[in-house]
Amino acid sequence: MKARVVVTLKDGILDPQGKAIEGALKSLGIDGIDSVRQGKIFEMELATGDRTHAEGLLRGACEKLLANQVIENFQVELL
């Protein structure tokens, strides 16, 4: 089974990398983008076909390693 985990900063958390990307886009003449927030995407192959087990496995991985829950949110997608 394939899965995707998306980790993003929580609202209200400063995102200096996003601001730098936003500034770079403007300096390249790319207009119409009001703000940028950056995050991380993890694409994974899982050894299980059980959707409930897979979701639990991924949530555990996020809580223990992939996301800093103090400042980040995560979303698990089973593909």
C-alpha positions in Angstrom: 0.0 0.0 0.0 1.2 3.5 -0.8 0.8 6.4 1.6 1.6 10.1 1.7 2.2 12.2 4.9 2.1 16.0 4.7 3.6 18.0 7.5 3.0 21.7 7.7 3.6 24.4 10.3 0.7 25.3 12.5 -1.0 28.7 12.0 0.8 31.5 13.8 4.2 29.8 13.6 6.7 32.0 11.8 8.0 30.4 8.5 11.2 32.1 7.5 11.8 29.7 4.7 8.4 30.4 3.3 9.1 34.1 3.5 12.4 33.6 1.7 10.7 31.7 -1.1 8.0 34.4 -1.3 10.6 37.1 -1.7 12.5 35.0 -4.3 9.4 34.5 -6.4 8.7 38.3 -6.3 12.3 39.1 -7.3 11.9 36.7 -10.3 8.9 38.7 -11.4 6.3 36.0 -10.5 3.4 38.1 -9.4 0.0 37.1 -7.8 1.3 34.9 -5.0 0.4 36.6 -1.7 2.1 34.3 0.7 4.1 31.0 0.9 4.2 28.4 3.7 6.6 25.5 3.2 6.3 22.0 4.6 7.4 18.4 4.0 5.9 15.5 2.1 6.8 11.9 2.8 5.8 9.2 0.2 5.9 5.7 1.6 5.4 2.1 0.6 3.8 0.1 3.4 4.1 -3.7 3.9 0.5 -4.0 5.0 -2.8 -3.9 3.1 -4.9 -3.3 6.2 -5.9 0.4 6.1 -6.6 0.7 9.8 -3.2 -0.8 10.7 -1.5 1.4 8.0 -3.1 4.6 9.4 -2.1 3.7 13.0 1.5 2.9 11.8 1.8 6.3 10.0 0.3 8.3 12.9 2.8 6.7 15.2 5.7 7.6 12.9 4.5 11.2 12.7 4.0 11.4 16.5 7.5 9.9 17.2 9.6 11.3 14.4 8.2 12.9 11.3 6.4 15.9 12.9 7.1 18.2 15.8 3.6 18.4 17.2 4.4 21.5 19.1 4.8 23.6 15.9 3.6 21.2 13.1 0.4 19.5 11.9 0.4 16.3 9.9 -2.1 14.7 7.5 -2.0 11.0 6.6 -3.3 9.9 3.1 -3.6 6.3 2.1 -3.3 6.0 -1.7 
